[in-house]
Every structure is written in structure tokens, then in C-alpha cells.
Amino acid sequence: MKKLEELQFISLKAGKAGPMTHALIHNPHLILRWHYERKTPGLVDASYNALIGLALEVGAMDMFPMPTAPASAPSPVPPPPPMTAAEAFGAPPTVPPVAAPAPADDGAA
């Protein structure tokens, strides 16, 4: 169990029954890919390549990194506000009336 934790395949947490009461099992495909990318000693290229071939055969797509969007991708432009029927048929847009400002009270009486 300690070796699996050391190699990042599981995470252990202590509980009432001792230091290994709870174990979180990580996706082994992702952990193997992580070890392969870091060239962990003991992981043989031929074995990893065989695992990739088997993953392709069975459709295990979690063995392959997901493509990411470029960092400089522009954010989508929001759609324009909806038009009224009159605007759709060429009438000028209507502007709501603006209330006239109240006269200023200069304090003279």
C-alpha cells in the first residue's frame, strides 16, 4: 500500500482503524501517463506502448491527453439585442423619452 501511495496510484488517510483506513484509488491510466511523461525509472517504453495499443483497441480514451484551446482564443461575441418588428422591417429604432431635468433650486426666495 505504501509503494502504491509513493507512486501516486492511491492516496491514504488515517482513520479509526489506523493510518491506512481510507484509500482513494486514482485513475491508473492517468498515473501511468504521468509517470511516462516524467520518465519514472522502471516504466519500460515497450510496456507503455503496449498499454497504449490496448487502450486504442478497447476505446480507453482516458489514456490520451485532451486537446486544449489556445490561450489566445478570443472570447465569443455576445449576440445583438433582439429587434422589434418595426426595426426588422426598416423603421428607425424607438428611443424612450427622457424626463426633463427639474429646475435647480438656487436657494433665493
C-alpha positions, 0 to 999 in steps of 0.5 A: 500500500505504501509503494502504491501511495509513493507512486501516486496510484492511491492516496491514504488517510488515517482513520479509526482503524489506523493510518491506512483506513481510507484509500482513494484509488486514482485513475491508473491510466492517468498515473501511468501517463504521468509517470511516462511523461516524467520518465519514472525509472522502471516504466519500460517504453515497450510496456507503455506502448503496449498499454497504449495499443490496448487502450486504442483497441478497447476505446480507453480514451482516458489514456490520451491527453485532451486537446486544449484551446489556445490561450489566445482564443478570443472570447465569443461575441455576445449576440445583438439585442433582439429587434422589434418588428418595426426595426426588422422591417426598416423603421428607425429604432424607438428611443424612450423619452427622457424626463426633463431635468427639474429646475435647480433650486438656487436657494433665493426666495 
